[in-house]
Amino acid sequence: MTPRELRADIPALGEGTAYLNYGAHGPSPEYVVEAAGEFIADHEYGAAETDPYSHAFGTYDAVRERIAAFVGAEPAEIALTESTTDGIGRIAAAIDWEPGDVVVRTDLEHPAGVLPWKQLESAGVEVRVVETDAGRVDTDAFAEAVADARLVCFSAITWTHGTRLPVAELVDIANDAGAFTLVDAVQSPGQVDVDVNRWGADAVAAAGHKWLLGPWGAGFLYVDRAVAEGLTPGTVGYRGVRTPTAPEIEYEPGAKRFEVGTATAAAHVGLLEGIDAIEAVGIDTVEDRIASLTDRFKSAIPDGHLMSPRECESGLVTVDVAEPAATVERLADRGIVVRDLPGPDGVRVSIHAVSTEREVDAVADALREEW
């Protein structure tokens, strides 16, 4: 499949709109939505003939296997969640925090990687923030901050600048300090190759509704099976234990302990179609196409206004403008969909492999009025 052919399968990407907001939401191909709907129909309409629990549980197993293969994990290391926020929250709730414990994050984190730790401050946990420069983490400052940390949380690709952080290197530094490592990877699957073993983190939270073009609700959480046994889920349900009716709780081995109870697998069934589509195009082709289009876009942005790296690191490109919210509204009136950021104060343009030269040129032309 070519990127153009994939684009043709996405009803939202009509001729009248230049959609460049994949870092927030990737509109789904028609067959993604159909697969999700067909699962619900089969599950509900066939309930009198097929055990709906067996149907769902078999689907959960198949989804875990497919996601695991996609990110370089084992099925037992994958838990199905609703979102990246959900996955991060499940890890935060699984640790027996004590007053004086230290959590380290960067100042580049999405609220998903900020709010769970802020909530812990009321319990006496110290949250230490590593200040960065232009989307870059100074490894010496990072090492100093994590020296006595219990947990470290950072993004693989920053939602603010589109920079790729050196995940494996930061994980090694945190490991040397004895800290638990949690990576927010939501901006990675679907636009870059993801191999959780290469990263070496204890846990990785992600979702498929952005670059994988999947539905909302299709989150997933990787937990290294070597550390899962030491984590006690903050919420327990029958999907997370070996025998729900046993007198004592015995959690499922690995990441599955973080799953709870009755939930539709529809979004995750749709996600599998999104993964299939991206793999049909090829992740190398996706990366090359994104690099070509972002290079084209950045060539129109003066140095003083480009807040992302000049060389391509991802499809997320942040541009400095005087009034970001007003600029987003002005571009929307022209049929161009981008978003503003709370920090840095700019407009973020998200360019996917399914984007076109026409869209890239349209947003560049519209932004020229800012300078």
C-alpha positions as CSV (number, residue, x, y, z in Angstrom):
1,M,0.0,0.0,0.0
2,T,1.2,3.5,-0.7
3,P,0.6,6.5,1.5
4,R,-1.7,7.9,-1.1
5,E,-3.8,4.7,-1.2
6,L,-4.0,4.8,2.6
7,R,-5.1,8.4,2.5
8,A,-7.9,7.4,0.0
9,D,-9.3,5.1,2.6
10,I,-9.8,7.9,5.2
11,P,-13.2,9.6,4.7
12,A,-12.3,12.6,6.9
13,L,-9.4,13.7,4.5
14,G,-11.5,15.3,1.8
15,E,-10.3,17.8,-0.8
16,G,-11.7,20.8,1.1
17,T,-9.7,20.4,4.3
18,A,-6.0,20.3,5.0
19,Y,-5.8,18.1,8.1
20,L,-2.5,18.5,10.0
21,N,-3.3,17.6,13.6
22,Y,-2.3,13.9,13.8
23,G,-0.4,14.6,17.0
24,A,-3.8,15.0,18.7
25,H,-6.0,12.7,16.6
26,G,-5.5,10.6,13.5
27,P,-8.8,10.2,11.5
28,S,-9.4,6.5,10.9
29,P,-9.7,4.7,7.6
30,E,-13.2,3.4,6.8
31,Y,-12.2,-0.3,7.5
32,V,-10.9,0.6,11.0
33,V,-14.4,2.0,11.9
34,E,-16.1,-0.9,10.2
35,A,-14.0,-3.5,12.1
36,A,-14.9,-1.9,15.4
37,G,-18.6,-1.8,14.5
38,E,-18.6,-5.4,13.3
39,F,-17.1,-6.6,16.6
40,I,-19.9,-4.9,18.5
41,A,-22.5,-6.3,16.2
42,D,-21.1,-9.9,16.4
43,H,-20.7,-9.6,20.1
44,E,-24.2,-8.4,20.7
45,Y,-26.3,-10.0,18.0
46,G,-24.6,-13.3,18.4
47,A,-24.9,-13.4,22.2
48,A,-27.6,-16.0,22.2
49,E,-25.5,-18.4,20.2
50,T,-21.9,-17.6,21.2
51,D,-20.8,-17.0,24.7
52,P,-20.0,-13.2,24.7
53,Y,-17.3,-13.6,27.4
54,S,-15.5,-16.2,25.4
55,H,-15.8,-14.1,22.3
56,A,-14.4,-11.0,24.2
57,F,-11.6,-12.9,26.0
58,G,-10.4,-14.6,22.8
59,T,-10.3,-11.2,21.2
60,Y,-8.3,-9.6,24.1
61,D,-5.8,-12.4,23.6
62,A,-5.5,-11.9,19.9
63,V,-5.1,-8.1,20.3
64,R,-2.4,-8.5,22.9
65,E,-0.4,-10.8,20.6
66,R,-0.7,-8.4,17.7
67,I,0.3,-5.3,19.7
68,A,3.2,-7.2,21.3
69,A,4.6,-8.2,17.9
70,F,4.2,-4.6,16.7
71,V,6.3,-3.1,19.6
72,G,8.8,-5.9,20.1
73,A,7.3,-7.3,23.4
74,E,5.8,-10.6,24.6
75,P,2.0,-10.9,24.8
76,A,2.2,-11.3,28.6
77,E,3.9,-7.9,28.7
78,I,0.9,-6.0,27.2
79,A,-2.1,-4.8,29.0
80,L,-5.1,-3.3,27.2
81,T,-6.0,0.2,28.4
82,E,-8.2,3.1,27.2
83,S,-5.4,5.6,26.6
84,T,-1.8,6.7,27.4
85,T,-3.2,8.6,30.4
86,D,-4.9,5.5,31.6
87,G,-1.7,3.5,31.3
88,I,0.4,6.0,33.2
89,G,-2.2,6.2,35.9
90,R,-2.3,2.5,36.4
91,I,1.5,2.5,37.0
92,A,1.3,5.4,39.3
93,A,-1.4,3.6,41.4
94,A,0.6,0.4,41.5
95,I,3.5,1.7,43.6
96,D,3.4,1.8,47.3
97,W,4.5,5.4,47.7
98,E,6.0,6.8,50.9
99,P,6.5,10.4,52.0
100,G,9.9,11.6,50.7
101,D,9.8,9.5,47.5
102,V,11.0,11.3,44.5
103,V,9.4,11.4,41.0
104,V,11.3,13.0,38.1
105,R,9.8,14.2,34.9
106,T,10.8,16.7,32.3
107,D,9.2,20.1,31.6
108,L,8.2,18.6,28.2
109,E,5.5,16.3,29.4
110,H,1.9,16.2,28.3
111,P,-0.6,16.5,31.2
112,A,-0.8,12.7,31.1
113,G,2.7,12.6,32.4
114,V,2.2,15.5,34.9
115,L,-1.1,15.1,36.7
116,P,-0.6,11.7,38.3
117,W,2.6,12.9,40.0
118,K,1.0,16.2,41.0
119,Q,-1.7,14.3,42.8
120,L,1.0,12.4,44.7
121,E,2.4,15.6,46.1
122,S,-0.4,15.7,48.7
123,A,0.9,12.3,50.0
124,G,4.4,13.8,50.5
125,V,6.0,12.7,47.3
126,E,8.5,15.2,45.8
127,V,8.1,15.9,42.1
128,R,11.3,17.1,40.5
129,V,11.1,18.7,37.1
130,V,14.1,18.6,34.7
131,E,14.2,21.9,32.8
132,T,15.1,21.5,29.1
133,D,16.2,23.7,26.2
134,A,14.4,23.7,22.8
135,G,13.0,20.2,23.4
136,R,16.4,18.7,24.5
137,V,17.3,17.0,27.8
138,D,20.7,17.7,29.3
139,T,21.9,14.2,30.4
140,D,24.0,15.6,33.2
141,A,21.1,17.5,34.6
142,F,18.9,14.5,34.2
143,A,21.4,12.2,36.0
144,E,21.6,14.7,38.9
145,A,17.8,14.9,39.2
146,V,17.3,11.1,39.2
147,A,20.1,10.2,41.6
148,D,17.6,9.4,44.4
149,A,14.4,9.0,42.4
150,R,11.9,6.2,42.8
151,L,10.3,6.8,39.4
152,V,11.2,8.7,36.2
153,C,8.7,9.6,33.6
154,F,9.5,11.1,30.2
155,S,8.3,11.1,26.6
156,A,9.9,9.3,23.7
157,I,8.8,12.0,21.2
158,T,8.0,15.4,22.8
159,W,4.5,16.7,22.0
160,T,5.9,20.3,22.4
161,H,8.8,20.3,19.9
162,G,8.6,16.9,18.1
163,T,12.1,16.1,19.3
164,R,13.1,12.5,19.9
165,L,14.6,12.0,23.3
166,P,17.4,9.4,23.7
167,V,15.2,6.9,25.4
168,A,17.7,4.1,25.9
169,E,20.3,6.5,27.3
170,L,17.9,8.1,29.7
171,V,16.7,4.7,30.8
172,D,20.3,3.5,31.5
173,I,20.9,6.6,33.6
174,A,17.7,6.0,35.6
175,N,18.5,2.3,36.0
176,D,21.9,3.2,37.4
177,A,20.1,5.2,40.1
178,G,17.7,2.4,40.8
179,A,14.6,4.3,39.5
180,F,11.6,2.8,37.8
181,T,11.4,4.0,34.2
182,L,8.1,4.9,32.6
183,V,8.0,6.2,29.0
184,D,5.1,8.1,27.4
185,A,5.3,6.8,23.8
186,V,2.0,7.9,22.4
187,Q,3.6,10.0,19.6
188,S,5.8,7.1,18.5
189,P,3.7,4.1,17.2
190,G,2.7,4.7,13.6
191,Q,5.3,7.2,12.7
192,V,8.6,5.6,13.9
193,D,9.7,2.1,14.6
194,V,9.1,1.1,18.2
195,D,11.1,-1.6,20.0
196,V,10.5,-1.6,23.7
197,N,13.3,-4.1,24.3
198,R,15.7,-1.7,22.6
199,W,14.5,1.1,24.9
200,G,14.8,-1.1,28.1
201,A,12.2,0.8,30.1
202,D,10.2,-0.8,32.9
203,A,6.9,0.4,31.4
204,V,5.8,2.1,28.2
205,A,2.3,3.7,27.8
206,A,0.9,4.4,24.4
207,A,-2.3,4.5,22.4
208,G,-3.4,4.1,18.8
209,H,-5.7,7.0,18.1
210,K,-2.9,9.3,16.7
211,W,-0.4,8.1,14.1
212,L,-1.8,4.6,13.9
213,L,-5.2,6.0,12.8
214,G,-7.1,3.9,15.3
215,P,-10.2,4.7,17.3
216,W,-10.3,6.4,20.6
217,G,-10.1,4.0,23.5
218,A,-7.4,1.7,22.1
219,G,-4.6,2.2,24.6
220,F,-1.9,-0.2,25.6
221,L,0.6,-0.6,28.4
222,Y,3.9,-2.5,28.2
223,V,5.3,-3.7,31.5
224,D,8.5,-5.6,31.6
225,R,7.6,-9.0,33.0
226,A,10.7,-8.9,35.3
227,V,9.2,-5.9,37.2
228,A,5.5,-6.6,36.9
229,E,5.5,-9.1,39.8
230,G,6.5,-6.3,42.1
231,L,3.6,-4.0,41.2
232,T,0.2,-4.2,42.9
233,P,-2.6,-2.7,40.8
234,G,-4.5,0.1,42.4
235,T,-7.7,-1.4,41.0
236,V,-8.4,-5.1,40.8
237,G,-10.9,-6.9,38.7
238,Y,-11.6,-10.4,37.4
239,R,-9.5,-10.0,34.2
240,G,-6.4,-9.2,36.3
241,V,-6.4,-12.2,38.6
242,R,-5.9,-15.9,38.0
243,T,-9.1,-17.2,39.8
244,P,-11.7,-14.5,40.5
245,T,-13.5,-16.7,43.0
246,A,-10.4,-17.8,44.9
247,P,-10.3,-16.9,48.7
248,E,-7.0,-15.1,48.1
249,I,-6.1,-12.7,45.3
250,E,-3.5,-14.1,43.0
251,Y,-2.7,-11.6,40.2
252,E,-2.2,-12.6,36.7
253,P,1.5,-12.8,35.8
254,G,2.9,-9.9,33.8
255,A,1.0,-6.9,32.5
256,K,-2.4,-8.5,32.3
257,R,-2.8,-7.9,36.1
258,F,-3.5,-4.3,35.1
259,E,-6.7,-5.2,33.2
260,V,-9.9,-4.9,35.2
261,G,-13.3,-6.1,34.0
262,T,-16.0,-6.0,31.4
263,A,-15.0,-3.8,28.5
264,T,-15.6,-3.9,24.8
265,A,-12.7,-4.8,22.6
266,A,-14.1,-2.9,19.7
267,A,-11.6,0.0,19.7
268,H,-8.7,-2.4,19.9
269,V,-10.1,-4.5,17.0
270,G,-10.2,-1.3,15.0
271,L,-6.6,-0.5,16.1
272,L,-5.5,-3.8,14.6
273,E,-6.7,-2.7,11.2
274,G,-4.8,0.6,11.7
275,I,-1.6,-1.4,12.6
276,D,-2.1,-3.6,9.5
277,A,-2.5,-0.5,7.3
278,I,0.7,1.2,8.6
279,E,2.6,-2.0,8.2
280,A,1.2,-2.4,4.7
281,V,2.7,0.9,3.8
282,G,5.9,0.1,5.8
283,I,7.3,2.1,8.7
284,D,10.4,3.0,6.7
285,T,8.2,4.4,4.0
286,V,6.2,6.3,6.6
287,E,9.3,7.8,8.1
288,D,10.8,8.8,4.8
289,R,7.5,10.4,3.7
290,I,7.2,12.4,6.9
291,A,10.8,13.5,6.6
292,S,10.2,14.7,3.0
293,L,7.1,16.6,3.8
294,T,8.4,18.2,7.0
295,D,11.5,19.3,5.2
296,R,9.3,20.9,2.5
297,F,7.3,22.7,5.2
298,K,10.3,23.8,7.3
299,S,12.0,25.3,4.3
300,A,9.2,27.9,4.3
301,I,9.7,28.8,8.0
302,P,12.3,31.3,9.0
303,D,14.8,30.2,11.7
304,G,13.5,32.7,14.2
305,H,10.0,31.1,14.0
306,L,10.9,27.4,13.8
307,M,10.8,26.0,17.4
308,S,11.3,22.4,16.3
309,P,14.7,21.0,14.9
310,R,15.4,22.0,11.4
311,E,16.4,18.4,10.6
312,C,13.4,16.0,10.8
313,E,13.0,14.0,14.0
314,S,9.2,13.5,13.7
315,G,6.1,14.8,12.0
316,L,5.5,17.3,14.8
317,V,6.6,20.8,13.9
318,T,6.0,23.8,16.2
319,V,6.1,27.3,14.9
320,D,6.3,30.5,16.9
321,V,3.5,33.0,16.1
322,A,2.3,36.1,18.0
323,E,-1.2,34.8,18.9
324,P,-1.3,31.0,18.6
325,A,-5.0,30.5,19.4
326,A,-6.1,33.3,17.0
327,T,-3.8,31.8,14.3
328,V,-5.4,28.4,14.7
329,E,-8.9,30.0,14.3
330,R,-7.7,32.0,11.2
331,L,-6.3,28.8,9.6
332,A,-9.5,26.9,10.4
333,D,-11.5,29.5,8.5
334,R,-9.3,28.5,5.5
335,G,-9.9,24.8,6.0
336,I,-6.5,24.1,7.6
337,V,-6.6,22.1,10.9
338,V,-3.7,22.6,13.3
339,R,-3.5,23.3,17.0
340,D,-2.0,25.7,19.4
341,L,0.1,24.6,22.4
342,P,0.1,25.9,26.0
343,G,3.9,25.8,26.1
344,P,5.9,26.6,24.2
345,D,3.6,29.3,23.0
346,G,3.2,28.4,19.3
347,V,1.2,26.5,16.7
348,R,1.9,22.8,16.1
349,V,1.6,21.3,12.7
350,S,1.4,17.5,12.6
351,I,2.4,16.0,9.3
352,H,1.7,12.3,8.6
353,A,2.8,10.1,5.7
354,V,-0.8,10.5,4.4
355,S,-0.4,14.2,4.2
356,T,0.1,15.9,0.9
357,E,2.4,18.5,-0.6
358,R,-0.7,20.6,-1.2
359,E,-1.6,20.6,2.5
360,V,1.9,21.3,3.5
361,D,2.2,24.2,1.1
362,A,-1.2,25.6,2.2
363,V,-0.3,25.8,5.8
364,A,3.1,27.3,5.0
365,D,1.5,30.0,2.8
366,A,-1.1,30.7,5.5
367,L,1.6,31.1,8.2
368,R,3.7,33.5,6.1
369,E,1.3,36.3,7.2
370,E,2.7,35.9,10.7
371,W,6.1,37.3,9.6
